[in-house]
């Protein structure tokens, strides 16, 4: 039964992700966005508008596949099934990467940076699920993912507002709760808290400045990522509790999903 569930999930994931990769002309569209074909006359040349065919069901289909895969990963955590974890933890993030690609991530600098951040998050997922403790490697991977998102948000956000108070308060609260239990991990965790708080602030600041759907999705995603990592840290360093895996993974995948959707050009 377990193997059939795994096989079915792999088929769902492979179908959904391949549908994004096989989207018509996305590679060519990226190339033409850099060197577009032109119509020339005696008055000069003007680029030909790009027309790209894309199935409207790709993003919803990949999202549903990611939800199923994420649910199976969470089930694997509570049933202690290594095969469910090893297959569906990275597959879920891979499907969410497909959501970003299907939503048109390669059409903008912001979208390409979001894709890069998801790739580093995928690397973090792999490090954290390995049998041998690779927590530092995972921490560094997610740290780079957050730095990439900071760059993506900073390219479009300016100013300084009261939104800064929210991530600062969350960061201070997280450090206060964890400090007595960190030991030699104190400096790496402090650096990580600082970076993820900064990422959340830049996302909120972008929403404050732009007020767009894209900015709202990314801001909510950043807050969920902050919550997910806070819960993970509390469960790892302070006290383990049964709901931790569900809270960590559900909010983590939701945060990546929202950030992936934020690349949609029509919502910027």
N, C-alpha and C positions, 0 to 999 in steps of 0.2 A: 504493500500500500504506500509506504513512504517513498519507494523508488518511483512509483507511478506518479505521485504528486510532484516529485523532483523533475521527472521527465516532462510532465505537462507544463510546469512552470518554466523550464528551460525553453520549451517550444514557444510559449507566449512571449518570453523575453527576446528570444532570437528573432521571431517574426516582427515584433514591434521595433526593435533596434534596427534591423535590416531595412525596414520600411523607411526609416529616417535616412539611413545612409544611401539608400537607392533613390532618394527623392530626385526628380528629374532636374539635371543641370545645376545642382547647387555648387558643384566645384567650378563649372564653367561660369556661373553667375559671379562667384567670388573673383575669378580671374578678370571677367569683363568689367566688374566694378572698379578694378584698378586701371585697366586699359580698354575702355568701352569702345565699341565700333561707332563710327561717326558718319553723319551725312554732311557732305561738303558742297558748298556753292561758292559763287564769286564773293559773297559776303562773309565767308568763313565756314567753320565746321561746328557742328553741334552733335552731342552724343545721342545715340538711339536709346530711348528708355528701355530698361531691361524688363522682359516679361518672363516670369518664372512660374511654371505649373507646379502646383503642390496640392496634395490631397488634404481637404479640410479635416479629415479624420485622423491624421497622423498624431497630432498633439494629444487629443483625447485618448486615442488608442494606446499610445505610449504611457500616458498618465495612468490609465487603468492597469496596464501591465506592471507598471512600477508599484502601484498600490497592492496588487496581488503578490508580487515578489517581496515587497517589504513586509507584508503580513506573514508570509512564509518564513522570512528571516526571523521575525519576532517569535514566531512559534518555535523555531529552532533553538532560540535562546532559552525558552522556558522548558522545552523538552530535552534539552542538552543534546540535540542532534547536530553533530559536526557537519554532516553532509548538507543539511539545510542552511546552516550558517555560511559554509564555504562557497556554496553555489549562489545563494540569494542575497547575501550582504553586498558583494561587489556588483552582482547583476542589477540590483535595484538602483545603485548609483549610476551604472552604465545606462540604464533605461532613462534616467533623469537627464543624463548627458544627451541622449537622443531627443528628449523633449526640447532642450535648448537648441539643438541643431535643426529640428523640424520647425521651431518657431522663428528661424531665420537668424541665428546667432552670428553667422559668418558675414552678415551684411553690414555690421557696425563694429567699431573698435570696442565699444562696451560689451557687445555680445561675445566677441572673441575672448575678451578677458574673463567673462563669466564661464565660458567653456574651459579655459585654462584653470580656473579655480576649482571647477568640478573634477577635472583630471587629477589635481593634487588631493582633493578630498577622496577620490577613489583610491589613490595610493595610501592615504591615511587609513581608509577602511581595511585594506589588505594587511597593513602592518598591525593594526589592532586586533585582527582576528587570528593571527598566526599563533601556533601553540607556544612558541618561545616568546617571552615578554619583549615586545618591540614598542613599548609605550613612547619612548623618546623619539623614535623614528616616526611614529604616528603623529606625535605632537608637532614635530617639525613640518610634516606634510601639511597638516591643517593650518599651521602658522603661515606657511607660504600661501595657502589658499586664501586666507584672510587678508594677507598683504596685497595679493592680486585684486581682491574685491575692493580694498581701500583705494587702490589706484583707479579702478573702474568707476567707483562712486565719486572720487575726488575730481575726475575729469569733467564732471557735470554739476558739481555742487560748490557753492561759495558761501561765505558768511559764517557767522557764529550766533547760535541761538540757544534757547533754554533746553533744547533737545539734548545738549551735552550732559545735562544733569542725570538723565536716565541711565545711560551706560556707565557713567562715573559711579553713580550710587550702586549699580549692580556689581561693578568690578570691586568696589570697596567691600561690599557685603560678602562677595564670594571669597575674597582674600581673608577677611576676618574669620569666616567660618572654617576655612581650610588651614590657615597658618600654623596652628598647633600640631597639625598632623602631617605636614609636608616633609620635614626632615631635609635631606639633601636635594629634594625636588623643589625647594622654595623658589630659587631664582628662575628656573625654567617655567614654573607655573606663573610666577609674577609677570614675566615677559609675555606669556601667552594671554593672560588675563588682560594686560594692557593692550595688546594687539586686537583681540576680539572685541573689546570695549570700543576701541577706536573704529573698528569696522562697523559696528552697530551705529556709532555716532555719525559717521559719514553717510551711511544709508538713510538715517533719519533726517540728516541735514539736506540730503538730496531731495527727499520727499517734501521737506519744508520749503525748499527753493522752487522746485518744479511743480509739485502738486499733481503729477501725472499718475496714471494707473501703473506704469512701469516702476516708478519710484515708490509707490505705495506697496506693491508686491515685494520689491527688494527690501524695503524697510521692515515689513512684517517678517520676511524671511530671515533677516539679520537678527531680529529680536528672538525668534524661535531658535536660531542657531546658538545664541547666547544662553538661552534657557537650557537647551540640550547639553551644551558643554558644562554648564554649571551643575546640572543633575549628574552628569557623568563623573565630574570631579568629586562631588559629595559622596557618591556611591563608592568611588574607588579609594578615596583618602580618609573619609570620615566614618561613615557607617553605611553598610549595605542594606538595601530595602527591596522588597519583592517587586514593586512597580517600576523600579529604576530602568530596567531594560526597555520596557514598553514606552516610558516617557522619553528616554534618550533617543531611541530609534525613530519613534513616530514623529517627534518634533524635528529631528535631524533631517529625515526624508522630506517632511513638509517644507522645511526651510529651503532645501535645494530645489524642490519643485517650484516654489514661488519665485525663487531667484532665476530659475531657468525660464519661467514664463515671462519674466520682466524684460527679456531681450526682444520681445515682439515689437517691431517697429511701429505698428499702429497704436501702441499704448504708450509710446515715449512722448 
